[in-house]
Amino acid sequence: MLILQRMCSIFRLGDPEVDHKCWERPEDMKEKRPLTQVNESVPGTEVAAETAAAMASASLVFKTVDSTYASTLLRHAKQLFSFADNNRGSYSENIPEVATYYNSTGYGDELLWAASWLYHATGNQSYLGYLTGENGKLFAQWGSPTWFSWDNKNAGTQVLLSRLTLLGAKRATGDSGLENYRKSAEGVMCGLLPKSPSATSSRTESGLIWVSEWNSLQYPVASAFLAVVYSDYMLTSQTEKLTCGDHSFKPSDLREFAKSQADYVLGSNPMKMSFLVGYGNKYPQYVHHRGASIPVNATTGCSNGFRWLTSPSPNPNVAVGALVGGPFLNETFIDSRNNSMQAEPTTYNSALIVGLLSGLVIPSSDVKSFVNGRRL
């Protein structure tokens, strides 16, 4: 994805229909890869706002090690947010060919997500006003817990903004808008804890959060990641309990829930299988992945590469660190390269599992210094 400074345009490389007719290592592809542009005439608010959020958050990471690069990231983040907000329109409506694969249910959550990261990166009160004013009322879904996913960032925004009230940031105390975000974040957490009166019933028999048969692991890993982050905020702010109805829970309860989801992913499940490729003694061998399925010395084109998709042999290459889609509700997994519903890894799954595991390996005693040091 290329972002042009002057035009504030975003380009997407490739075409989903064409790409799905090609089974070839990406690094070997010589076929044409058409460009699709999001701009003022063809708005794609979700894409622009999500990129703005990524750049704003990355600027915090690089701020102390490469201030010049951090400033560049932040400048582009501001430009892209303005572009996304001033040219509202859903990318999957304006570029309908992507709707079959990644159809957006709305762009409001991405706008709030971007504004949240920009506020943390800049401290500019205008972003806070954006979040707590009319846009918050319109898009935040206060009081209605949602699943954190590539398509809906509201739960992530609610947890991120709860940091301001929990850690006592300026203007946070008594701000009704921010309190709405925190209360909504609490609702998300209460829905995740198995012993909470408002616990979600969307779980497998073994306790894995389960929402959708397509890429089922996205939801438990994302939920567990948010639980770790919220527990860190509670520990740092010395918030002893989270109240869910007539029950109360400690930060350690949230971390225990998160650990249960991570343990399931890594092999503590009825299948005794790790869904993280390359980890443990048993993991998927037929991952739906072009590079993993084609031998290193093979010469293929788009069409004749499909013999490797349908090959009965395990993948010759191990896609180490790839997190596949995951189990069905009945806790079964069909290890087949043609089973893209369960055996296809995604970048957003891998990003989530890195965040979750990173949070879990940090001892509770070390959390305070990390959060105060801008570990957001």
N, C-alpha and C positions, 0 to 999 in steps of 0.2 A: 504494500500500500504506500503510495507516494503522496505527500502533502505539499502543495505549491504555496509559497509564502504570499505571493501577490494576489492570486485569484481565490485563495481559500477554497480550493477544490480538492476533492479526494477521489483517487482512482482505485478501482478494484480490478485486479488482474485475473483474467480467466472468465469462462462462462460455465455455469453449473451443468447445463445440458451437455455441452461439448466435453467438459472434463470427466463427466461420468461415463462417457463412451470411450475413455482412454484408460488402460491399465498399464502404466509405465512409470518407472522411477522418475520423480519430478526433475531431478538433476540431469536426466537424459532427454527430456522432452525437447523436441525441435519444432513441434507444431505451433501454429499461430495461437497466441493467447490474447484475445480481444480485451480492450480496456473499457470499463464502464465508469462514467464520471458522475459524481454527485456535485452539484453546483447550485447556483441561484435558480436556474431554470428547472433543474431536476433535483429538488431537495431530498436530503436523506438525514434527517435530524438525529436519528439514533446513532448512525455511523460517526457523524461529526462530533456529537456530544460524548460518545464513548471514547473516541480518540482524545478529546480534550481532557477527559477524566484521567486517562492513562498517562498523558503527558504531565498533567499537574501533579499527580501522585509520584511519578518518576522524578520530577524536579526536586521533591523532598529528599529522595534517596541520594541524588547526586549533589545536593546543595553544599555539603561540606567537603566533597572530594573533587568536584569539578564545577565550580560556580558558574563558569561561562556556559557550559553545556546545560546546566540547570536553568539558567536564565533564558536560553534559547527554547528549551522545552516549555517553560512557563509562558513565554511570549506567544508561542504557537497555540498553547492551550487556551489562552484568552481569546485569540482570534477565532479559533474554531468554535468556542462556546458562543461567541457573538454571532457567528455565521449560522450555527445550529438553531439558536433562539430566534434570530431575525428571519430565517427562511424555514419555517416549520413545515414539515411534510414527512411522511413515513417512507423510508427507502424501499420497503417491500411493496408499497403501492405504486411508487414511481418507477421502480425497476422490477416489474412483476415476475421476471424469470427466476428471481431468487426466492420468491414466496414459497415454492414447493419445499425448499430445504431449510430456510431460516426466515420464516414469516414473523414479522414483528406484531405484537399485540398493542403497541403504542410507544410513543417517544417521550412521554412526560417523565417517566422514571429515569431515562438517560440524562435529561436536562437537570434534574435534581441531583443525580449522581455527580455530574460534572461540576455543578455549582458547589457541592459539598467539598470536593477535592480542591477546587479553586479557592474556597474560603480558607481551608487548612493551609494551602500553599502560600496565600497572599495576606491573609488577615483582613482583607478588604470587606468592610461591613455591607457593601452593596450585594455581595453574594449571599450573606446571611439574610438580608432583607428579601432577596429573591426566594430563598428557601422557606421562610416563615410567613411570607405574604400570600398574595393571590395564587402564585404558582404552586406553593405548598398545598393550599386548600384544594387546588384543582387536580394535582397529580399525586400527592403523597399517600393517599389511601390510609390516612390515620385511623387507627382502631381496627383495621382489617388486615390481619397477618397474611403475608404472601410468601411464596417460596423464592429464595434468592437463586437466580439463574442467569444465563446469558441474555435472556429476553426480559427479565424483570429485576431491576436493581433496587427496588424500594426497600427491601429488608436490609440490604447492605447500607443504604443511605441512613436508615433509621438507627442502625447500630453505630455507624460512624459519627452521626450527630449527637448520639447519646453521650459520647465522650465529652462534649462540651458541658453538659449539665453535671455529669458524674465527677468530672475533674475540676469543676468550678471555674470555667473560662469566663472572661469578662462578658457581661450582658446575658450570660446564659441563665443565671438564677432568676426565676420569675418570668422568663420569656415563654409566653404561652405556646408559641409555635414550636420552640425547641422542646418544651415539655411534651407536646404531642408526639414528637419524634421519639422521645425516650419512652413514653408510655407504649407506643407502638412496638418499639424494640423489645420491651418487656413482654408484650403479648406474643411476639415471635419466640422468645426464649421459653415462655411458659408452655407454648405449644410443642416444643421439642422435648422437654423433660418428661420422661415416661410416667412419673408418679404425680405429675401435675393434674389438677382437676380439669384443665383445658387441654390436656395432651392430645395431639393429633392421633387419629386412628390409622393414618397412612403409614403403616409399617408392615414388614414381613413378620412371620411368626417368631423369628429370632431377634427382632428388634431393630432391623435396618429401616430407616426412613425410606419409603417407597412411594413414588408419585406417578411415574410414567414408565411404560415398558421400553420406550426409546431412551437410550442413555440413562438408565435408572440411577446410576451412581452419582450423577451430577447433583442431585438434590440432597442426599445424605452427607456428601462431602462438603457441599456449600453450607449446609445447616451446621455441621460440626465446626467448620471454620469460623462462622459467626459466633457460635457458642464459646469458642476459645477466646476470641477477641473481646466479647462482652465480659467474660469472666476476668480477663486481664484488667479491663476498666474497673470492675468491681474491686479487685484486689488493690489496685493502685489508689483508688479513692477511699479505700477502707469501708466500702459498702458491704456490710456483713450478710445481707440477705436480699433475695428477690422474692416478692410476695406474689403468689399465684392463687387467687381465691382465698381459701382458709389454710393454705399450705405455704411454707416458706422454704427457700432453697439457698444454699451457699455457693460461692464461686466454684468450689470443688465439685459440686453436683453438675455444673455445666461442663466442667472439664472431664468428668467421668462419662457424661453422655458423649462428648466429642471423642473420647478414647474408644468407646464402644463401637462407634461408627468406623473409626480408623482401623481397629482390630478386625472388624468384619471384612473390610476391604483387603487387608493384608493376609487373610487366611483363616480367621476365627469365625467360620461359617459352616453350615451343613455340608457344603461341597468340599471343605478343606482345601480351598483354592485361593491363591492370591490373585486379585484382579489387577495388580500392578505388575506389568510385564517385566520379567527379569528378577523379581523378588520372590524368595522362598523356593521350596522344592517343587511346587506345582503351580503353574500359571498358564494362561492361554497360549497355545502353540500355533493357532491358526488366526492370528490377528488380522483383521481387515485393513491391511496397510500395504500400499504398493511397494515401497522400498524394502519392507521386511520380507515380502513374499517372493521377490524376484532375486535369483542368485546373482552374485556380484559379477560373474563373468558372462552373464546372459546378454544377448543383444536383442532388443525388442522394439517394436513400434507400438502405436496405440492399440491397434486391434489384435495383433498376435500376442500381445502381453497377457491377454485374458486366459491363456493356458495356465498361467501361474495362479490366477484367481481360482480356477477350478481344479487345480492340482490336488491330489489326495495326500500329498506329503506335507509335513509341518513346514512352517516358515524357515528358510535357510538362514535368515538373519533375525536377531533378537532386538526388537524395538524397546530397549531398556528404558524404563521410566514411563512408558505409555500406560495410561489408565483406560481400560476398555469400558464399554457401555455398562456391563454388569448383569446381575441376575433378574429373572422374572419374579413376579410376586410370590410364586410357589417355591422360590429359592432353587431354581434350576438354571443351568447355563449350558448352552449348546456351543461347543468350541468348533465353529465352522467359519471359514473365511467368507462365505456367502451370507453369513448371519450378521449383517451390518448393524442390526438393531442392538445386538449384545456385544459383538466382537470388534466394533470400530472404536478406536481411541480418538480423543479430541484434544485440542490444545487447551480449551477451557477446563476440561477435567484435570489435565496435568498441572495447570496453574493452581487449581484449587487444592489438590492433594499436597503440593509443595507448601502452600500456605498453612494447611492444617497440620502437617507433620512438623513444620518449623515451630508452630505455636506450641505443640505438645512436648517437644524436646526441651523447651525452656522451663526450668524448675520454677515453681510458684514464687520462691524466694527471690528470683531474679527479675520477675515481671515488672516491678515498680520502676526500676531504673530504665528498662527498655521503653515502657510506655511514656515516661516523662522525657525520654530522649527521642521522642517523636516516632516511636514504633506504633504507627497508627493502625 
